Amino acid sequence: MNTCAPEAPVLFEQRTTGNGLCIGIATLNAPATLNGLSLEMARLLDAHLRQWADDDGIVLVVLQGAGEKAFCAGGDLHGLYRGVQAHQQRDGWAGDAFADPRGNPHAEAFFETEYRLDYLIHTFPKPVLCWGHGIVMGGGIGLMSGASHRVVSERSRLAFPEITVGLFPDVGGSWLLQRVPRRGGLFLALTGAALDAGDAIYAGMADVFITEARRNALFQALAAEVWQPGDAAAQLDALLARFAEPIAAGPLQRNADAVARLCAGEDLETIVADITAADAGDDPWMRAAQATLAAGSPGSARLAYTLQQRAAGLSLADVFRLEYTVALHCAAHGDFAEGIRALLIDKDRNPQWQPTALGTATATWAQAFLAAPWPADAHPLADLGR
């Protein structure tokens, strides 16, 4: 049964299985914006997933996106930009003042709700199957990465392209990317390079490859299964294995030796210089990575590097708390608004980054973004993992 109108931004359905238990299906329903995650969508998902977690009649949950182009192409950048603009006009904000980052109600609510939702999926008490078709970027990876069973298809393209908009790989990206083999996560953060299905599995961001042509058959099999709640995860493993197919290595795997070598430097300046100077030959993936790094925000590169270093010794909950602090700083006095303006508002693709170069976006400069304006026990995400 559907519990939302067809025009709702998220559709919720409960599909009865072979023994009367139900599968909860949540469909992101904004295909015109590539299912970009808005605050309203995040709130709806969070509330419904919590309800399903407590419902003994729900044996597993499926996350998917409407339309053929994307599961979720990221967060609602237009909404975040409007929030920054309103904050500036209301409070006389100065873009170069590293003051208390609070005071932007939309950014505070969006990042808190999104990160709580992502953490809920990571810790969900029942299997969660995410069908990551088409574009899966930024906030979409945040939703997908915590699912217990993550499917990619021949259409899947995953990326953390935040360097192009003056942010950093958030939604737990600081935790997720450092787990990519052979320093690949740092390369992905600095270059926004896209992963195909084979690379997504190699990078630990997906689990199984199933072609789009077999999607409906898989969903029919899910509904026909006689589910045993205590064994549901193992049953889902076996069912997905029936539909899975081999997948070829993608460009990240093919360039694994080069990526490891380029990202082996002892500091960010060396790594960026090595990536920039590398001979990409006729490899379009590597050339695109170099171009994105060259055009991207130097501050974003520094924050991505700093956060991966910091996240190495933190729990996932602590990573979300740290990322929340940094995200608010980015919305208050970083390149984030300028990046959105250049990409989506004026569309001139000519962002005026501040700092303008990595030599100014130093490790000392980045420390201001790590400063929390609350004591630890008053952090808005203080209760995660506790």
C-alpha positions as MATLAB code, in Angstrom:
seq = 'MNTCAPEAPVLFEQRTTGNGLCIGIATLNAPATLNGLSLEMARLLDAHLRQWADDDGIVLVVLQGAGEKAFCAGGDLHGLYRGVQAHQQRDGWAGDAFADPRGNPHAEAFFETEYRLDYLIHTFPKPVLCWGHGIVMGGGIGLMSGASHRVVSERSRLAFPEITVGLFPDVGGSWLLQRVPRRGGLFLALTGAALDAGDAIYAGMADVFITEARRNALFQALAAEVWQPGDAAAQLDALLARFAEPIAAGPLQRNADAVARLCAGEDLETIVADITAADAGDDPWMRAAQATLAAGSPGSARLAYTLQQRAAGLSLADVFRLEYTVALHCAAHGDFAEGIRALLIDKDRNPQWQPTALGTATATWAQAFLAAPWPADAHPLADLGR';
ca = [
       0.000    0.000    0.000;
       1.090    3.569   -0.675;
       1.056    5.857    2.351;
       1.866    9.075    0.439;
       0.205   10.775   -2.521;
       1.921   10.125   -5.889;
       3.227   13.704   -5.964;
       4.870   13.380   -2.550;
       8.682   13.817   -2.552;
       9.115   10.335   -1.071;
       6.737    7.440   -1.733;
       6.290    4.739    0.891;
       4.886    1.316    0.140;
       4.512   -1.902    2.108;
       4.585   -5.008   -0.058;
       3.362   -8.282    1.428;
       5.705  -11.269    1.126;
       5.176  -15.018    0.847;
       4.453  -15.509    4.533;
       2.563  -12.317    5.310;
       5.462  -10.181    6.486;
       6.092   -6.925    4.618;
       8.867   -5.191    2.755;
       8.984   -1.442    3.265;
       9.858    0.375    0.035;
      10.886    4.036    0.105;
      11.190    5.745   -3.290;
      12.789    9.157   -3.657;
      10.300   10.880   -5.918;
      11.883   13.991   -7.416;
      13.188   12.737  -10.775;
      13.164   16.225  -12.300;
      15.941   17.187   -9.863;
      17.611   13.758  -10.054;
      16.085   12.917   -6.666;
      18.258   15.482   -4.909;
      17.692   15.132   -1.171;
      15.736   18.057    0.286;
      15.121   18.748    3.963;
      11.509   17.615    3.562;
      12.608   14.352    1.945;
      15.147   13.687    4.700;
      12.536   14.312    7.392;
      10.026   12.009    5.718;
      12.603    9.245    5.306;
      13.846    9.540    8.868;
      10.356    9.376   10.361;
       9.230    6.453    8.219;
      12.392    4.415    8.696;
      12.087    4.813   12.467;
       8.515    3.596   12.230;
       9.540    0.582   10.156;
      12.400   -0.203   12.541;
       9.864   -0.659   15.340;
       7.288   -2.537   13.252;
       7.629   -6.301   13.694;
       5.685   -6.793   10.469;
       8.441   -5.167    8.383;
      11.206   -7.657    7.621;
      13.426   -5.504    5.399;
      13.544   -2.085    3.756;
      14.289   -1.094    0.155;
      15.583    2.351   -0.868;
      15.307    3.391   -4.516;
      14.869    6.451   -6.708;
      12.160    7.328   -9.208;
      13.051    7.720  -12.873;
      15.829    6.205  -14.931;
      18.592    8.773  -14.369;
      19.454    8.755  -10.676;
      19.020    7.203   -7.287;
      20.035   10.507   -5.692;
      22.347   13.107   -7.220;
      23.145   14.776   -3.903;
      21.661   17.287   -1.509;
      19.321   20.163   -2.236;
      21.907   22.785   -3.178;
      19.294   25.326   -4.260;
      17.653   25.174   -0.825;
      20.995   25.486    0.938;
      21.904   28.479   -1.232;
      18.634   30.212   -0.373;
      19.354   29.576    3.300;
      22.799   31.157    3.015;
      21.362   34.172    1.182;
      18.686   34.667    3.828;
      21.303   34.393    6.582;
      23.455   37.031    4.921;
      20.592   39.463    4.442;
      19.165   38.968    7.928;
      22.335   39.013    9.989;
      24.696   41.190    8.004;
      27.044   38.237    7.601;
      30.647   38.899    6.556;
      32.060   36.198    4.342;
      35.616   36.470    5.614;
      34.778   36.533    9.326;
      35.530   33.226   11.028;
      32.873   33.743   13.670;
      30.278   31.450   15.222;
      28.799   29.525   12.252;
      25.338   29.255   13.779;
      22.418   31.391   12.708;
      21.482   29.733    9.400;
      18.350   27.763   10.389;
      18.069   25.921    7.077;
      21.674   24.716    7.019;
      21.509   23.702   10.673;
      18.295   21.732   10.149;
      19.353   20.218    6.823;
      22.748   18.894    7.892;
      21.474   17.640   11.246;
      18.512   15.830    9.693;
      20.593   14.404    6.835;
      23.368   13.138    9.093;
      20.895   11.623   11.566;
      19.195    9.844    8.680;
      22.485    8.530    7.320;
      23.530    7.280   10.754;
      20.128    5.625   11.204;
      20.643    3.678    7.978;
      24.136    2.629    9.074;
      22.712    1.288   12.356;
      19.312    0.073   11.132;
      18.208   -3.110   12.945;
      16.895   -4.783    9.781;
      18.384   -5.392    6.340;
      18.315   -2.362    4.048;
      18.624   -2.930    0.303;
      19.610    0.156   -1.689;
      19.242    0.073   -5.467;
      21.904    2.592   -6.498;
      21.060    3.087  -10.157;
      22.188    5.983  -12.304;
      23.764    8.999  -10.620;
      24.630    8.533   -6.957;
      26.545   11.518   -5.658;
      27.298   13.173   -2.336;
      24.130   12.922   -0.284;
      23.036    9.947   -2.371;
      26.149    8.073   -1.285;
      25.276    9.110    2.273;
      21.976    7.245    1.975;
      23.445    4.290    0.119;
      26.647    3.740    2.081;
      24.925    2.708    5.297;
      22.637    0.140    3.667;
      23.444   -3.455    4.507;
      22.976   -4.542    0.874;
      24.015   -2.079   -1.848;
      23.271   -2.854   -5.487;
      24.779   -1.127   -8.512;
      23.861   -1.599  -12.154;
      25.382   -0.826  -15.528;
      23.958    2.706  -15.229;
      25.499    3.497  -11.844;
      27.903    6.416  -11.517;
      29.062    7.270   -8.012;
      31.090   10.321   -7.009;
      31.898   12.805   -4.279;
      32.124   15.986   -6.418;
      32.055   18.466   -3.507;
      35.328   20.102   -4.534;
      33.402   21.629   -7.451;
      30.959   23.439   -5.113;
      33.240   24.449   -2.249;
      32.158   21.786    0.239;
      33.906   18.521    1.218;
      32.869   14.840    1.048;
      30.458   14.854    3.988;
      27.580   12.481    4.900;
      30.215   10.257    6.487;
      32.510   10.554    3.471;
      35.473   11.335    5.704;
      34.951    7.886    7.270;
      34.014    6.058    4.063;
      36.718    7.351    1.730;
      39.632    6.527    3.990;
      38.576    2.881    3.629;
      39.027    2.849   -0.145;
      42.046    0.690   -1.019;
      45.445    2.163   -1.793;
      44.754    5.819   -0.968;
      41.994    5.837   -3.566;
      39.620    7.691   -1.244;
      41.887   10.704   -1.047;
      42.164   10.766   -4.832;
      38.367   10.616   -5.156;
      37.911   13.462   -2.680;
      40.423   15.715   -4.424;
      39.292   15.028   -7.968;
      35.585   14.175   -7.764;
      36.355   11.240  -10.068;
      33.370    9.057  -10.921;
      33.110    5.349  -10.186;
      31.307    2.849  -12.350;
      29.718   -0.269  -10.889;
      32.940   -2.276  -10.802;
      34.856    0.518   -9.109;
      32.044    1.145   -6.614;
      32.331   -2.449   -5.428;
      36.133   -2.247   -5.348;
      35.964    0.974   -3.325;
      33.635   -0.558   -0.737;
      30.682    1.650   -1.692;
      28.592   -1.153   -3.177;
      28.272   -4.909   -2.726;
      26.783   -6.527   -5.804;
      26.226   -5.846   -9.518;
      22.801   -6.608  -11.000;
      21.673   -5.390  -14.412;
      18.678   -3.084  -14.711;
      16.934   -5.701  -16.855;
      16.729   -7.994  -13.807;
      15.447   -5.387  -11.381;
      11.745   -6.211  -11.624;
      12.452   -9.931  -11.324;
      14.492   -9.286   -8.193;
      11.681   -7.273   -6.629;
       9.212  -10.034   -7.465;
      11.521  -12.536   -5.797;
      11.736  -10.335   -2.708;
       7.945  -10.368   -2.441;
       7.685  -14.121   -3.053;
      10.278  -15.035   -0.402;
       9.185  -16.664    2.851;
      11.141  -14.438    5.195;
      12.407  -15.419    8.615;
      13.205  -12.229   10.559;
      16.184  -13.747   12.351;
      17.707  -14.925    9.056;
      16.582  -12.103    6.778;
      20.083  -10.784    6.102;
      21.361  -14.218    5.075;
      18.251  -14.814    2.965;
      18.817  -11.502    1.200;
      22.467  -12.409    0.607;
      21.413  -15.638   -1.073;
      18.681  -13.994   -3.120;
      20.986  -11.261   -4.429;
      23.598  -13.884   -5.292;
      21.066  -15.516   -7.632;
      20.769  -12.306   -9.636;
      24.344  -11.025   -9.404;
      26.672  -11.003  -12.398;
      30.421  -10.456  -12.806;
      31.548   -6.914  -13.475;
      34.723   -5.675  -15.133;
      37.285   -3.532  -13.346;
      36.676    0.189  -13.688;
      39.148    3.056  -14.179;
      39.974    3.407  -10.481;
      41.103   -0.211  -10.387;
      42.962    0.069  -13.678;
      44.778    3.136  -12.338;
      45.264    1.756   -8.807;
      49.065    1.715   -9.006;
      49.201    5.266  -10.342;
      46.697    6.547   -7.784;
      48.630    4.960   -4.926;
      51.845    6.530   -6.176;
      50.323    9.970   -6.744;
      48.712   10.046   -3.297;
      51.762    8.754   -1.413;
      53.154   12.199   -0.628;
      53.618   13.256    2.974;
      51.614   16.466    2.617;
      48.713   17.762    0.565;
      50.831   20.179   -1.448;
      52.987   17.309   -2.734;
      49.975   15.137   -3.521;
      48.182   17.862   -5.460;
      51.366   18.707   -7.381;
      51.925   15.050   -8.251;
      48.356   14.536   -9.473;
      48.500   17.743  -11.498;
      51.816   16.859  -13.148;
      51.013   13.219  -13.896;
      51.052   12.084  -17.517;
      47.436   11.053  -18.114;
      48.136    9.953  -21.664;
      44.906    9.177  -23.486;
      43.017    8.179  -20.309;
      39.872   10.367  -20.213;
      39.104    9.394  -16.605;
      42.488   10.583  -15.346;
      42.401   13.731  -17.469;
      38.950   14.612  -16.121;
      40.188   14.040  -12.578;
      43.106   16.403  -13.108;
      40.855   19.067  -14.626;
      38.381   18.902  -11.743;
      41.158   19.244   -9.183;
      42.647   22.210  -11.046;
      39.301   24.025  -11.231;
      38.081   23.061   -7.770;
      38.114   24.944   -4.502;
      41.559   24.886   -2.817;
      39.780   25.207    0.519;
      37.690   22.128   -0.236;
      40.825   20.153   -1.073;
      42.370   21.172    2.244;
      39.252   20.323    4.255;
      38.849   16.939    2.547;
      42.468   16.072    3.300;
      42.294   17.307    6.897;
      39.050   15.480    7.631;
      40.290   12.154    6.296;
      43.292   12.486    8.581;
      41.091   13.342   11.558;
      38.542   10.613   10.832;
      41.166    7.859   10.927;
      40.821    7.491   14.698;
      37.140    8.354   15.117;
      33.939    6.355   15.358;
      31.309    6.918   12.676;
      29.202    8.929   15.130;
      32.166   11.163   15.945;
      32.813   11.662   12.235;
      29.254   12.873   11.724;
      29.655   15.265   14.635;
      32.878   16.638   13.190;
      31.448   16.936    9.687;
      28.406   18.797   11.031;
      30.646   21.445   12.575;
      32.681   21.827    9.393;
      29.570   21.906    7.183;
      28.121   24.804    9.173;
      31.393   26.683    8.848;
      31.366   26.061    5.083;
      27.827   27.445    4.852;
      28.795   30.466    6.963;
      32.147   31.590    5.620;
      33.509   29.088    3.124;
      33.319   28.657   -0.643;
      30.053   26.728   -0.553;
      27.697   29.546   -1.558;
      30.071   30.730   -4.284;
      30.382   27.223   -5.670;
      26.609   26.779   -5.842;
      26.230   30.217   -7.428;
      28.700   29.450  -10.195;
      27.325   25.971  -10.895;
      23.563   26.288  -10.446;
      22.440   29.907   -9.949;
      24.315   32.111  -12.428;
      25.738   29.054  -14.181;
      28.829   30.926  -15.292;
      31.063   28.080  -14.067;
      33.574   30.694  -12.965;
      33.715   30.479   -9.167;
      35.888   33.001   -7.356;
      37.405   30.784   -4.696;
      38.685   32.182   -1.410;
      41.422   31.201   -0.676;
      42.497   31.299   -4.291;
      45.305   28.760   -3.967;
      46.413   25.866   -1.817;
      49.316   27.947   -0.517;
      46.782   30.092    1.333;
      44.393   27.274    2.237;
      46.880   25.963    4.754;
      46.523   23.454    7.559;
      46.342   26.383    9.970;
      43.576   27.986    7.886;
      41.553   24.751    8.081;
      41.627   24.658   11.874;
      38.978   27.390   12.104;
      36.508   25.080   10.343;
      37.026   22.407   13.013;
      36.123   24.689   15.912;
      32.803   23.631   17.441;
      30.679   26.475   18.836;
      29.192   24.197   21.506;
      30.591   22.152   24.370;
      30.722   18.463   23.451;
      27.617   17.530   25.437;
      25.577   20.278   23.723;
      26.467   19.328   20.146;
      23.258   18.886   18.098;
      24.385   15.309   17.298;
      25.694   14.556   20.782;
      23.338   11.581   21.164;
      24.490    9.666   18.064;
      25.915    6.300   19.028;
      25.067    6.767   22.700;
];
